[in-house]
Amino acid sequence: MDVPQAHAWSLGEGVRVAIIDTGADTTHPDLRGAIAQVGNFVDADTVQFGRDRHGTELAGIIAAVAKQS
C-alpha cells in the first residue's frame, strides 16, 4: 500500500471515517483520542464490544498512533 510514501502527501488530517464492525477497544493506547463516537447496535454487551479485535485492528489501520503513553 506504500503508506509511508503516502504520508509525504497526506496524514488524513481532518478526515472522518466510519467503521461498521462488531466492536472496538476504545481504550487502546494507540487509539487514544482517535475514536469520536461508538454505537453497539447488536446487544448491550459493552465488555465484549470492547474486546473485539477485528474492529480494533481496522481502527488501528486507519487511525492508530503507535507507542502513545
Secondary structure, DSSP 8 states (H G I E B T S, - for coil): --HHHHHTT---TT------SS---TT-GGGTTT-------S-S-HHHHHH-HHHHHHHHHHH--TT--
